[in-house]
Amino acid sequence: MRTFILPASYSPLRACEHKRPEIIPGDIIVQLAPGADANSIVALRETA
């Protein structure tokens, strides 16, 4: 299991829909709010 931190402008759902090869089932995707840094995590989901 790996973790990816994505900016607010990049949707974790879109990452899965586009089948990005670096994001595989079981990976954790963390999305930041606009203007947030890595200390301000707002969404955490595991890919299906």
Backbone torsions as a table, in degrees:
resi	resn	phi	psi	omega
1	MET	NA	132.3	179.5
2	ARG	-121.9	161.6	179.2
3	THR	-118.8	134.6	176.2
4	PHE	-118.1	133.1	174.9
5	ILE	-106.6	119.5	-176.9
6	LEU	-114.0	147.2	176.9
7	PRO	-70.9	165.4	-178.1
8	ALA	-60.6	-27.3	-177.7
9	SER	-75.5	-8.4	-177.8
10	TYR	-114.9	117.6	-176.3
11	SER	-80.2	128.3	175.8
12	PRO	-58.6	-36.2	179.1
13	LEU	-64.1	-42.3	178.6
14	ARG	-61.8	-37.0	178.7
15	ALA	-60.1	-40.2	179.8
16	CYS	-73.6	-41.1	-178.4
17	GLU	-63.5	-35.8	-179.1
18	HIS	-83.8	2.8	176.6
19	LYS	53.8	45.0	178.3
20	ARG	-56.7	124.1	-173.7
21	PRO	-62.1	-25.7	-179.1
22	GLU	-80.4	-9.8	178.3
23	ILE	-110.9	115.2	-175.1
24	ILE	-121.2	164.7	178.4
25	PRO	-54.0	137.0	-179.7
26	GLY	96.2	-14.5	177.9
27	ASP	-70.7	152.6	175.7
28	ILE	-102.1	131.0	178.8
29	ILE	-114.2	125.0	178.7
30	VAL	-112.1	128.8	179.8
31	GLN	-115.6	134.2	-179.2
32	LEU	-95.1	148.7	175.8
33	ALA	-73.1	159.5	177.8
34	PRO	-55.2	128.8	179.2
35	GLY	78.4	1.7	-177.7
36	ALA	-86.0	160.7	173.2
37	ASP	-113.0	-174.0	-175.5
38	ALA	-64.9	-12.0	177.7
39	ASN	-87.9	0.5	-175.2
40	SER	-123.9	59.1	-178.1
41	ILE	-73.9	131.1	-177.0
42	VAL	-116.5	-17.5	-179.4
43	ALA	-145.1	137.2	179.5
44	LEU	-139.2	122.0	178.0
45	ARG	-141.9	149.5	176.5
46	GLU	-96.8	136.0	179.8
47	THR	-68.0	149.3	-177.5
48	ALA	-88.6	NA	NA
